[in-house]
Amino acid sequence: MGILSAAGKLPVHVRKDVPGFVANRLQHALWREAMSIVQHGIADAETVDLCVKNSFGLRLAVMGPLETADLGGLDQVLNIHEQILPFIDRTPGPLQILRDKVAAGQLGMKTGQGFLPWSEEMATAAHARLADHLIAALAARKAPRDAPTTT
């Protein structure tokens, strides 16, 4: 942990060895449900991405999912879980929509088609948008919280 900290990383201590890292497991759970929503015709890929980027995704950089649950109240979370969880996808293994896209050679940005169409210009813009966001987020994380502001 000391070596990682010295290298500027944020090490975490996990208590059990399981397949995948904590963040990867959470990320893939989100991806699975996003793909299920598209597979079942509930919304298209663009809509799913817009919903995430413009709602709870805005909070994720500053509040984790369990902090957010505590903020809203666990009684409220329980109530929502009772209504929503029965409808969350539970397919064992990868979803068919993902298998079909890979079989069709629709591998995402690198092939120009995945859940979204990708021109070279769109891919370049997406990479730049992500890099700009990450640089700003890291700079904000390192900025002193009580720094005086100038006008």
N, C-alpha and C positions, 0 to 999 in steps of 0.2 A: 504494500500500500504506500509505503514511503517513497519507493522508486517512482511509482506512477504520479504521486503528488509532486515530486521534484521535477517531473517531466511536464508539469502543467496540466495533468489529467485529474479527473475527479473519480478516484477509486471508490467502489462500494463493496460492502461485505455481504455476501450471500450466505445463507445458512444451510443450503442443501444443494447438492449437485443434481441438476435436472437438464434434459435436452433444451438447448437454447439459452440465451441470456435473458434477464428480466425484461429489458427494453424490447428485445426482439419478440418475445412472447406477447407482450402487450401490443406491439405494432402489428403482428400478424393476426391477432384477434380482431383488431380494427379492420385490417384489410379483408379478412374473411367475411365479415358482416357487410362491408362496402360492396364486395363482389356479389354477395347473396342478394343485396338490394337490386343490383343491376340484373342479375340472373333471373330474378322473379318479376322483373318489369315494374318494380315499385318506382324507380327513378333511373335516369341515365347517368353515365359516369360523370359528366360535367356537373350535374345537379348534386350528386353525392359529394364531389370535391368542393363545390361552392358551400354546401351546408357545413362541412367540417371546417373549412378555412374561415368562414364568417360567423361561426357560433363557438362551440366549445374549444375549437382549435386555437382561438385567440388566447385562451386562458392557459393552455398547456405549458407554455414557456415559463410561467410564473407560479402556477398552482398545479400540483399533480392530481391524479384522479381521486385519491383518498382524501386529500385536503379539500377538494371541491365537494366531495360527499359530506365531509364534516361540516363544511360551510353551509350547505343546503339543509342539513339535518338528516341523520340516518333514518329517522322515522319516515321522512319523505322519500328517501332513496328506497327503503323497503317497499313502500306503497307503489312506487314506479316499477321496481323490479317485479313485483307480483303481477303487474299489468303487461310488461314488455318482455320479460325473459322467456315466457312460453313461446314467443314468436321469433326469438333469435335462432339463427341457423345452427344446427348441431350435426351436420353431415360429417361422418368420420372420414378424414382424408380431405385432399384438395377438392374444391368445387368443380363441377363439370364445366362451367364457363371458362375457368382458368385452363383446364386440360384442353378444351377445344381451341382456345386462342393459341396456346403453345403448339398444338398439333398443326394448326393452320399457318404457323410461322409468324404469328402476330406477337412478337416478343417485346413490344413496347417501343420506347424511344429509339433503340438501336436498329429497329427494322422499319420505323416510320409508322407503325400501327400497333396498338395494344388495345387498351380500353378507350384510348383517345387516338386521333390521328396526329402524327408528329412530322411536320416539315422541318428542314434543317434550321430555318429561322425560329420556329417555335421552340425547338430544343435548345438553341443558343439562348433565347430569351428566358426560358425556364431555368437553365443553369445560372444565368446572371442574376435572376430574381432570387434564387436560393442562396447564392453566394453573398449577395448584398444583405439579405436578411440575417444570415448567420454571422457575418462580420459585425453588423449593427447589434445583434443580440449579445455577442461576446464582448463588444465594447461596453454595452450597457451593464453587463454583469460585472465588469472590472471597474466601472466608474464608482467613485465614492457616493454613497447614498445621501449623505448630508452635505454635499458640495454646494457652495453658494452659487446662485444663478445670477447671470448678468442680463440686463435688458438693454 
